[in-house]
Amino acid sequence: MLAKLAFRNVKRSAKDYLVYFLTMTFVTAMMFAFNTVIFSTDLQGRVSDVDMMQVLIILATVFVVIIIAWLINYMVRFMLQKRSREFGTYLLLGMRKRMIAHLYMRENIVLGAGAFLLGLVLGILLQQILLSILFGILQEQYHLQIVLDFRCVLMTMSCYAGCYILALFRCSWKFRKMNIRELMYAGQQNEEIKESHEEWKKWLFPASILILCILAFNLFCGKNWSMGDILVFLVSLVAAIYLFYMGLSSWIVCYVRKKGSAVYRGENLFLLRQFSSKVKTMQFTMGTLTALFTVAMLGCAFAMMFADYQNQMLEQKFPFDVQVFSEKEDEDFAKELEVLEQNTRIKDAYPYSILQNGTSEVSIWLSSHLDTFGDTYRNADGTPDLKKIESDKGAYYGTYDTYMSLSVYNHLREMLGYAAVSLEKGEYLIHLKERIYAETGDFSEGLSLQGTKGELRCGGYRTEPFSQDGHNGADYLIVVCDSEAEEMDIFYRELAVDIEGEAPNDLGKRLDDLAELSEEEIQDLMGHVYLDEMDTGYGTDTVVVYYAKNLVRDNLIPEVKYMLSSVIFPLFYIGLVFLCVALTVLSVQQLSDSAKYRFRYGVLRKIGLKKKELASVVWKQLFMYFLCPALLAAVLSGVIILFVSAVFVKSAGLHTSVLQYFSAAFVLFFGIYAIYFTATYVGFLRNVDGTASGGPPSAAG
């Protein structure tokens, strides 16, 4: 008997809460697909930095599990509240509380298990898509294969079941404390409703907007942000969100009471009353949903920033097929050339020297003028703090300015397909990163570079990609005539190689294996050799800083893409889950309340509204309810995204409008939003039309 009753209730719940069921299915699928990356032996065998992806996905999963636990707990309590009259009736018929609690737990377990199993099936499809993308990033073929790793299934099931079991036991404990009267009237209670002190509460609405404007002003006009400043900003932002909804509902109530000019236009009185009461009863939930929407849009936008950097800048970051560094002034790169000859077909191999003359004019100017450093290397009067610059040499910039002879420079330009340049006697040329030149412009008037016969003149600037993360200088390189270069000392040696076709996947590792590590030299997490303390510097790049002795373009680009994907995928993962969870709560709230609105819409029909007009009222009601948290989240996230994207584009040297990331996240956000809204609208309209012409609902309505 109980089994039949439970099965009937499960079918009804699956129908009534279809959006929730499908969301849990989708979340399970995503969780399973991303957990696959953690345990994939194929990826572990091909990527040395797979640990980074694993750690970030585990971190993302923690956030996802927290929000899923909140959703399940919310929905289990919500369904209990909506069915409380039914359970009260069971008690009146003689059923024990324990039996009813077990019945409810059994129903939810069956519903959750169904979503989990369906999610695993969908997860296998997402798993194949995700692995195909990751192997494509690594420039390797992936053959579709269904892999059900026991550890992956166990981890997904543990996270999912843990959330469900905790929510069910908490709900069961609460249910056993309720008596028949509480159960019979629980369906009429949402969050606490009190219409008191509305006149002063309405001022919370403009106050919250003022707080948000002040936060936006501080965001764009503030200089250096400490951890304390960030914490105050976040706390103020969260407080303003909740104050916004407290004030909004009171403001609408006062507006209706004062019979504002728009109250009696069309169906506005009905819509405003419905909306204000819903916001008042759900103000805490609405604030939480706004926070989730904001985080979702931020996650998607930040993921798009890194994806854009990946697409635009990696090809420029490693312009040479192979490049090798040596601090030895007499290095001939014989061992490296032998490895290259054995594993590749060399078109051009060119050893050359980076020079120095004991001065650091350019690095001093850049250190005291670039926005990256702020006032770090400036005295109070604005002059360069030479003592501070001297103590930090070897970090961003080298001990000395880096020079190159014109003949070497033109040979390297030829290898990269650039046109040759010329200099007159007594001239110099500065080759620096494009983003640096975009910030500084011509700064030769602030320099005084000395040659063998007096001060040199600036002959121009070049900004093409030129491997300037510690190889051909750090951010900049000064090119002088050969006659001037002959009088300078060797700073370090470089080897640039142009090969035919693609480099073998293990070429970089073979070159790294040649290194006899000194006390100063260490290996990074990916096994690449770099110098922990060195005099050459590595520049001011912030997104990706690659400070390795051996650069193999065809090996490094897939590695760095995978490293960036370790950030991109978890951000999308968090963003999509948070978005779907928030939209699920909005949708389920309205669909479950549709029974209450049957009588109200029936009254509207009886006073003359036609079916099409009723549908229009439903659309407006849902649109106001759905739009409010989404629009506020779009404004909040939009301001933050515009600020962060402006900083990101400038520091990364991207050629992208600061509006692009917000626009893309906005389109994705409201695309998914439109799907949930449409499903809710169709379901709500069907429920209302079912008995709109009938009599009044039960006491719960």
C-alpha positions in Angstrom: 0.0 0.0 0.0 2.7 2.4 1.0 4.8 1.5 -2.0 1.9 2.3 -4.3 1.3 5.6 -2.5 5.0 6.5 -2.7 5.1 5.6 -6.4 2.1 7.8 -7.1 3.5 10.7 -5.2 6.9 10.4 -7.0 5.1 10.6 -10.4 3.2 13.6 -9.2 6.3 15.3 -7.8 8.3 14.6 -11.0 5.5 16.3 -12.9 5.0 19.2 -10.5 8.7 19.8 -10.0 10.0 18.9 -13.4 12.3 21.9 -13.6 13.9 20.9 -10.3 14.2 17.3 -11.5 15.9 18.3 -14.8 18.2 20.8 -13.1 19.4 18.0 -10.7 19.9 15.8 -13.7 22.0 18.4 -15.5 24.0 19.2 -12.3 24.8 15.5 -11.8 25.9 15.3 -15.4 28.2 18.2 -15.1 29.6 17.0 -11.8 30.3 13.5 -13.3 31.9 15.0 -16.4 34.3 17.2 -14.5 35.1 14.5 -11.9 36.3 12.4 -14.9 39.1 14.9 -15.4 40.3 14.4 -11.8 40.6 10.6 -12.3 41.5 10.4 -16.0 44.6 8.3 -16.4 44.9 9.3 -20.1 45.3 13.0 -19.2 47.7 12.2 -16.3 49.9 10.4 -18.8 50.0 13.3 -21.2 50.1 16.4 -19.1 52.7 17.2 -16.5 50.6 20.0 -14.9 47.3 18.0 -14.7 47.4 18.5 -10.9 46.5 22.2 -11.3 43.3 21.2 -13.2 42.5 18.6 -10.6 42.9 21.0 -7.7 40.8 23.7 -9.3 38.0 21.3 -10.3 38.0 19.9 -6.7 37.8 23.5 -5.4 34.9 24.3 -7.9 33.2 21.1 -6.8 33.3 22.2 -3.2 31.4 25.4 -4.1 29.0 23.4 -6.3 28.3 20.9 -3.6 27.6 23.7 -1.1 25.1 25.4 -3.4 23.5 22.1 -4.4 23.1 21.2 -0.7 21.3 24.6 -0.3 19.1 23.9 -3.3 18.2 20.3 -2.1 17.5 21.5 1.5 15.4 24.4 0.2 13.4 22.2 -2.2 12.9 19.4 0.4 11.6 21.9 2.9 9.5 23.7 0.2 7.9 20.4 -0.9 7.2 19.5 2.7 5.5 22.8 3.3 3.4 22.5 0.1 2.3 19.0 1.1 1.8 19.6 4.8 -2.0 19.6 4.5 -1.7 16.2 2.8 0.5 14.8 5.6 -1.9 16.3 8.2 -4.7 14.4 6.6 -2.6 11.2 6.8 -2.2 11.8 10.5 -6.0 12.3 10.9 -6.5 9.0 9.1 -4.3 7.2 11.7 -0.9 7.0 10.1 2.1 7.4 12.4 4.5 10.3 12.1 7.4 7.9 11.6 5.6 6.1 8.8 4.8 9.4 7.0 8.4 10.6 7.5 9.7 7.3 6.0 7.2 7.7 3.1 8.4 11.2 2.4 12.0 10.2 2.6 11.4 7.2 0.3 9.7 9.5 -2.3 12.6 11.9 -2.3 15.2 9.2 -2.5 13.4 7.7 -5.5 13.1 11.1 -7.1 16.8 11.9 -6.4 18.0 8.5 -7.6 16.1 8.9 -10.8 17.7 12.3 -11.5 21.1 10.8 -10.5 20.8 7.9 -12.9 19.6 10.0 -15.8 22.4 12.5 -15.0 25.0 9.7 -15.3 23.7 8.9 -18.8 23.9 12.6 -19.8 27.2 12.9 -17.9 28.8 10.3 -20.2 27.9 12.4 -23.2 29.3 15.6 -21.5 32.3 13.6 -20.5 33.1 12.7 -24.1 32.7 16.4 -25.1 34.9 17.6 -22.3 37.7 15.1 -22.9 37.5 15.8 -26.7 38.0 19.5 -26.0 40.9 18.9 -23.6 42.7 16.5 -25.9 42.1 19.0 -28.7 43.8 21.7 -26.6 46.8 19.3 -26.2 46.8 18.8 -30.0 46.2 15.0 -29.6 43.5 12.8 -31.0 40.8 11.5 -28.7 38.9 8.3 -29.6 35.4 8.3 -28.2 35.1 5.6 -25.4 32.7 5.1 -22.6 34.6 5.1 -19.4 32.8 4.5 -16.1 35.6 5.0 -13.5 34.5 3.6 -10.2 36.2 6.4 -8.3 34.5 9.0 -10.4 31.0 7.5 -10.0 31.7 7.1 -6.2 32.8 10.7 -5.8 29.8 12.0 -7.7 27.4 9.7 -5.8 28.9 10.7 -2.5 28.5 14.4 -3.1 25.0 14.0 -4.4 23.8 11.5 -1.8 25.4 13.4 1.1 23.5 16.6 0.2 20.2 14.6 -0.1 20.6 12.6 3.1 21.5 15.7 5.2 18.5 17.6 3.8 16.1 14.6 4.3 17.2 13.9 7.9 16.9 17.6 8.8 13.5 17.7 7.3 12.4 14.5 8.9 13.5 15.8 12.3 11.5 19.0 11.7 8.5 17.0 10.6 8.4 14.9 13.7 8.2 18.0 15.9 5.1 19.3 14.1 1.6 18.5 15.2 -1.6 18.1 13.1 -2.6 21.8 13.4 0.9 23.0 12.3 0.8 20.6 9.4 -2.7 21.7 8.3 -1.7 25.4 8.3 2.0 25.2 7.3 1.0 25.5 3.6 -0.3 29.0 4.2 3.1 30.1 5.7 6.0 31.2 3.6 8.7 33.5 5.1 7.3 35.7 7.8 5.0 38.4 6.5 4.6 41.7 8.4 3.4 44.9 7.0 4.6 47.3 9.6 6.8 50.4 9.5 6.5 50.4 5.8 6.9 54.2 5.6 10.4 54.1 7.0 11.3 50.8 5.5 10.7 52.2 2.0 13.8 54.4 2.5 15.9 51.3 2.5 15.3 51.1 -1.3 17.0 54.4 -2.2 19.6 53.9 0.6 20.6 50.5 -0.9 20.9 52.1 -4.4 23.1 54.9 -2.9 25.3 52.3 -1.2 25.7 50.5 -4.5 26.6 53.7 -6.3 29.2 54.5 -3.6 30.7 51.0 -4.0 30.8 51.5 -7.8 32.5 54.9 -7.4 35.1 53.4 -5.1 35.7 50.5 -7.4 36.6 52.7 -10.4 38.3 55.6 -8.4 40.1 53.6 -5.7 43.8 53.1 -6.1 45.3 50.3 -4.1 43.0 47.7 -2.7 44.0 45.8 0.5 42.4 42.6 1.7 40.5 44.7 4.3 39.1 47.0 1.5 38.0 44.0 -0.5 36.3 42.4 2.5 34.5 45.7 3.3 33.4 45.9 -0.3 32.0 42.4 -0.4 30.1 42.8 3.0 28.7 46.1 1.9 27.6 44.6 -1.5 25.8 41.7 0.2 24.1 44.0 2.7 23.0 46.4 -0.1 21.4 43.5 -2.0 19.3 42.4 1.0 18.4 46.0 1.9 17.3 46.5 -1.7 14.5 43.9 -1.4 13.5 45.0 2.0 13.0 48.5 0.7 11.5 47.6 -2.7 8.6 45.7 -1.2 7.8 48.5 1.3 8.2 51.1 -1.5 5.6 49.4 -3.7 3.2 48.9 -0.7 3.4 52.6 0.1 3.0 53.5 -3.6 -0.2 51.4 -3.8 -1.5 52.8 -0.6 -1.0 56.4 -1.8 -2.8 55.4 -5.1 0.0 56.5 -7.4 -0.8 57.5 -10.9 0.1 54.1 -12.4 -1.8 52.0 -9.9 -5.1 51.9 -11.7 -3.8 51.6 -15.2 -4.8 48.3 -16.7 -3.9 45.4 -14.5 -1.2 47.3 -12.5 -3.0 47.1 -9.2 -3.2 43.3 -9.4 0.4 43.0 -10.6 1.9 45.4 -8.1 0.1 43.8 -5.2 1.2 40.3 -6.3 4.8 41.4 -6.9 5.1 43.3 -3.6 3.7 40.4 -1.5 6.0 37.9 -3.2 9.1 40.1 -2.7 8.1 40.6 1.0 7.6 36.9 1.7 10.8 35.9 -0.2 13.1 38.9 0.4 15.8 36.8 1.8 15.5 34.2 -0.9 15.5 36.9 -3.6 18.6 38.4 -2.2 20.3 35.0 -2.2 19.2 34.4 -5.8 20.6 37.8 -6.8 23.9 36.9 -5.3 23.9 33.6 -7.1 23.1 35.3 -10.4 25.9 37.8 -9.8 28.4 35.1 -9.1 27.2 33.1 -12.2 27.7 36.1 -14.5 31.1 36.9 -13.0 32.3 33.3 -13.4 31.2 33.2 -17.1 32.8 36.6 -17.8 36.1 35.8 -16.1 36.2 32.5 -18.0 35.7 34.4 -21.3 38.6 36.7 -20.4 41.0 33.9 -20.0 39.7 32.2 -23.1 40.2 35.4 -25.1 43.8 35.7 -23.8 44.4 32.1 -24.8 43.2 32.7 -28.3 44.9 36.1 -28.9 48.2 36.1 -27.0 49.8 32.6 -26.9 50.9 32.7 -30.5 52.6 36.0 -29.8 54.2 34.9 -26.5 56.3 32.2 -28.2 57.2 33.5 -31.7 60.2 31.3 -32.3 60.0 27.6 -32.9 62.7 26.9 -30.4 64.6 29.2 -28.2 67.4 28.3 -25.7 68.9 30.5 -23.0 72.4 30.2 -21.4 74.1 32.5 -18.9 77.5 31.3 -20.2 79.2 34.0 -22.3 81.0 31.4 -24.4 78.1 29.0 -24.9 78.0 27.3 -28.3 74.8 25.3 -27.7 76.5 22.1 -29.2 74.4 19.7 -27.0 71.2 21.5 -27.8 71.9 21.5 -31.5 72.7 17.8 -31.4 69.3 17.0 -29.8 67.5 19.3 -32.3 69.3 17.6 -35.3 68.3 14.2 -34.0 64.6 15.1 -33.5 63.8 17.8 -36.0 64.7 19.1 -39.4 66.4 22.5 -38.8 65.8 25.3 -41.3 67.9 27.9 -39.4 69.8 27.7 -36.1 71.2 31.1 -35.0 73.2 31.5 -31.8 73.6 35.2 -30.7 74.4 37.4 -27.7 72.4 39.8 -25.6 74.6 42.7 -24.6 74.9 45.2 -21.8 77.0 48.3 -21.1 76.6 48.6 -17.4 73.7 51.0 -17.5 70.0 50.7 -16.7 68.4 53.9 -18.0 65.4 52.3 -19.6 64.5 49.9 -16.8 64.7 52.9 -14.3 62.3 54.9 -16.4 59.8 52.1 -16.9 60.0 51.1 -13.2 59.1 54.7 -12.2 56.4 55.3 -14.9 54.4 52.2 -15.6 51.0 51.9 -14.0 51.9 48.3 -13.0 54.3 49.6 -10.3 52.2 52.5 -9.1 54.3 54.5 -6.6 56.5 51.5 -5.6 59.6 52.9 -7.3 59.0 56.6 -6.9 60.0 59.0 -4.2 57.5 61.4 -2.7 58.6 64.1 -5.2 58.0 61.8 -8.1 61.6 61.1 -8.9 62.8 57.4 -9.3 63.7 55.7 -6.0 67.1 54.4 -7.2 67.8 52.5 -4.0 64.5 50.5 -4.2 65.0 49.9 -7.9 68.5 48.6 -7.3 67.4 46.3 -4.5 64.8 44.7 -6.8 66.9 44.3 -9.9 66.6 40.8 -11.4 62.9 40.5 -10.7 60.9 42.4 -13.3 63.9 43.9 -15.1 67.5 42.8 -15.3 70.5 44.2 -13.6 71.4 46.1 -16.8 69.6 47.3 -19.9 69.5 44.6 -22.6 71.1 45.5 -26.0 71.4 43.8 -29.3 73.3 44.5 -32.5 71.4 45.6 -35.6 72.7 42.7 -37.7 71.5 40.1 -35.1 68.2 41.9 -34.8 67.6 41.9 -38.5 68.5 38.2 -38.7 65.9 37.4 -36.0 63.3 39.5 -37.7 63.9 37.6 -40.9 63.4 34.3 -39.1 60.0 35.6 -37.9 59.0 37.0 -41.3 59.4 40.7 -40.3 60.8 43.4 -42.5 64.4 44.5 -41.9 65.1 47.8 -40.2 68.0 50.3 -40.6 69.7 52.7 -38.2 71.9 55.6 -38.9 75.1 56.1 -36.9 74.4 57.4 -33.4 70.8 56.0 -33.4 69.1 53.4 -31.3 65.8 51.6 -31.6 63.7 50.2 -28.8 61.8 47.0 -29.3 59.2 46.6 -26.6 55.9 44.9 -26.0 52.9 46.4 -27.7 51.0 46.9 -24.4 53.9 48.8 -22.9 54.2 51.1 -25.9 50.4 51.7 -25.8 50.8 53.0 -22.3 54.1 55.0 -22.6 54.2 56.2 -26.1 57.5 57.8 -27.1 59.5 58.2 -23.9 62.9 58.9 -25.5 63.0 62.4 -24.1 63.3 60.9 -20.6 66.3 58.8 -21.6 70.0 59.6 -22.0 71.6 56.6 -23.6 75.3 57.0 -24.1 77.3 55.5 -27.0 81.0 55.5 -27.9 80.8 59.0 -29.3 78.3 60.7 -27.0 74.5 60.5 -26.5 72.5 58.3 -28.9 69.4 59.5 -30.7 66.1 57.5 -30.7 65.5 56.0 -34.2 62.0 54.6 -33.4 60.1 51.8 -31.8 59.0 48.3 -32.8 56.3 46.3 -31.1 56.1 42.9 -32.9 56.1 39.7 -30.8 59.8 39.1 -30.0 60.0 36.7 -27.0 60.6 39.3 -24.3 59.9 37.4 -21.1 63.5 37.2 -20.2 65.0 35.9 -23.5 65.2 38.9 -25.8 65.1 41.2 -22.9 62.4 41.7 -20.3 59.6 43.9 -21.8 62.1 45.8 -23.9 65.3 45.5 -26.0 67.6 48.3 -27.2 69.0 47.8 -30.7 72.2 49.7 -31.7 74.5 49.7 -34.7 77.1 47.0 -34.9 79.9 49.4 -34.3 78.3 50.4 -30.9 77.5 46.8 -30.0 81.2 45.8 -30.5 82.1 47.9 -27.5 79.6 46.2 -25.2 79.9 43.2 -23.0 78.0 39.9 -23.4 75.1 39.7 -20.9 73.9 36.2 -21.8 73.6 33.9 -24.8 70.6 32.8 -26.8 69.8 30.2 -29.5 66.9 30.7 -31.9 65.9 27.9 -34.1 63.4 27.6 -37.1 62.4 24.1 -37.8 60.3 22.4 -40.5 56.9 21.1 -39.4 55.9 20.6 -35.8 58.2 19.8 -33.0 58.0 16.4 -31.3 55.9 16.4 -28.1 58.9 15.6 -25.9 61.4 17.9 -27.5 61.2 20.4 -24.6 61.7 17.7 -22.1 64.8 16.4 -24.0 66.3 19.9 -23.9 65.5 20.3 -20.2 67.2 17.0 -19.5 70.5 18.4 -20.8 70.6 20.9 -18.0 73.0 20.3 -15.1 71.1 22.1 -12.4 73.2 24.5 -10.3 72.2 25.6 -6.9 70.4 28.6 -8.4 68.5 26.7 -11.0 65.3 24.8 -10.2 62.5 23.0 -12.1 58.9 24.2 -12.1 55.8 22.0 -11.6 55.9 21.1 -15.3 59.6 20.0 -15.2 60.9 23.0 -17.1 64.2 24.5 -16.0 64.2 28.1 -15.0 66.4 30.3 -12.8 65.0 31.2 -9.4 67.4 34.1 -8.9 68.8 35.7 -12.1 70.0 39.0 -13.4 67.9 39.2 -16.6 64.3 39.7 -15.2 61.1 38.4 -16.7 59.0 41.5 -17.5 55.7 42.7 -16.2 53.2 40.2 -17.8 50.6 39.2 -15.2 48.3 36.6 -16.8 51.0 34.1 -18.0 54.6 34.5 -16.9 56.7 31.8 -18.6 60.3 32.0 -17.3 61.9 28.9 -18.7 65.4 28.3 -20.2 64.1 26.3 -23.1 61.1 27.4 -25.1 59.6 24.9 -27.6 56.6 26.7 -29.2 54.7 23.5 -30.2 55.1 22.1 -26.7 54.4 25.2 -24.7 51.3 26.5 -26.4 49.3 23.3 -25.6 50.7 23.2 -22.1 49.8 26.9 -21.4 46.4 26.4 -23.1 45.7 23.5 -20.7 46.9 25.5 -17.8 44.5 28.4 -18.7 41.7 25.8 -19.3 42.3 24.7 -15.7 40.9 28.1 -14.8 38.4 28.5 -17.6 36.4 25.2 -17.2 35.9 25.5 -13.4 34.7 29.1 -13.8 32.1 28.0 -16.4 31.3 25.0 -14.2 30.5 27.2 -11.2 28.7 29.8 -13.3 26.4 27.4 -15.0 25.5 25.5 -11.9 24.8 28.6 -9.8 22.7 30.0 -12.7 20.6 26.9 -13.0 20.1 26.5 -9.3 18.9 30.1 -8.9 16.5 29.8 -11.9 15.2 26.5 -10.6 14.2 28.2 -7.3 12.5 31.0 -9.2 10.6 28.6 -11.5 9.5 26.1 -8.8 8.3 28.9 -6.6 6.0 30.2 -9.3 4.8 26.9 -10.6 3.9 25.6 -7.1 2.1 28.8 -6.4 0.0 28.6 -9.6 -2.6 26.6 -7.6 -3.1 29.7 -5.4 -3.6 31.9 -8.5 -6.4 29.8 -10.1 -9.1 31.4 -8.1 -7.6 34.9 -8.6 -7.3 34.5 -12.3 -10.8 32.9 -12.3 -12.1 36.2 -10.8 -10.3 38.2 -13.5 -12.0 36.1 -16.1 -15.4 36.6 -14.6 -15.0 40.4 -14.5 -14.3 40.3 -18.3 -10.7 39.5 -19.1 -10.4 37.2 -22.1 -8.0 34.3 -22.4 -5.4 36.2 -24.3 -5.6 39.1 -21.8 -5.2 36.6 -18.9 -2.1 35.1 -20.7 -0.7 38.7 -20.9 -1.2 39.2 -17.2 0.5 35.9 -16.4 3.4 36.9 -18.6 3.8 40.3 -16.9 3.6 38.8 -13.5 6.2 36.2 -14.2 8.4 38.7 -16.1 8.4 41.1 -13.1 9.3 38.2 -10.7 12.0 36.7 -12.9 13.4 40.1 -14.1 13.9 41.7 -10.7 16.8 39.5 -9.3 18.2 39.0 -12.8 18.3 42.7 -13.7 19.9 43.7 -10.4 22.5 40.9 -10.8 23.2 42.1 -14.3 23.8 45.7 -13.1 26.0 44.5 -10.2 28.0 42.1 -12.2 28.2 44.4 -15.1 29.9 47.1 -13.1 32.4 44.6 -11.6 33.0 43.0 -15.0 33.6 46.4 -16.7 36.2 47.3 -14.1 38.0 43.9 -14.1 37.9 43.6 -17.9 39.4 47.1 -18.3 42.3 46.1 -16.0 42.6 42.7 -17.7 42.7 44.1 -21.3 45.3 46.7 -20.4 47.6 44.4 -18.4 47.3 41.5 -20.9 47.7 43.7 -24.0 44.5 42.4 -25.6 42.7 44.0 -28.6 39.2 43.6 -27.1 36.5 46.0 -26.1 35.9 46.0 -22.4 32.2 45.5 -23.2 32.7 42.2 -25.0 33.1 40.0 -21.9 30.0 41.4 -20.2 28.0 41.2 -23.4 28.9 37.6 -24.0 28.1 36.7 -20.4 24.9 38.6 -20.6 23.8 36.8 -23.8 24.6 33.4 -22.3 22.9 34.3 -19.0 19.7 35.5 -20.5 19.7 32.7 -23.1 19.4 30.1 -20.3 17.1 32.5 -18.4 14.8 32.6 -21.4 14.6 28.8 -21.4 13.6 28.6 -17.7 11.2 31.6 -18.1 9.5 30.0 -21.1 9.1 26.6 -19.3 7.7 28.4 -16.2 5.3 30.5 -18.3 3.9 27.5 -20.2 3.5 25.4 -17.0 2.0 28.3 -15.1 -0.5 29.1 -17.8 -1.5 25.5 -18.1 -2.1 25.2 -14.4 -4.1 28.4 -14.2 -6.2 27.6 -17.3 -7.0 24.2 -15.8 -9.5 25.6 -13.3 -9.5 29.3 -13.9 -13.3 29.3 -14.4 -13.9 27.2 -11.3 -14.7 28.1 -7.7 -12.5 29.1 -4.9 -9.5 26.9 -4.0 -9.0 25.1 -0.7 -8.1 26.9 2.5 -4.4 26.6 1.5 -5.1 28.9 -1.4 
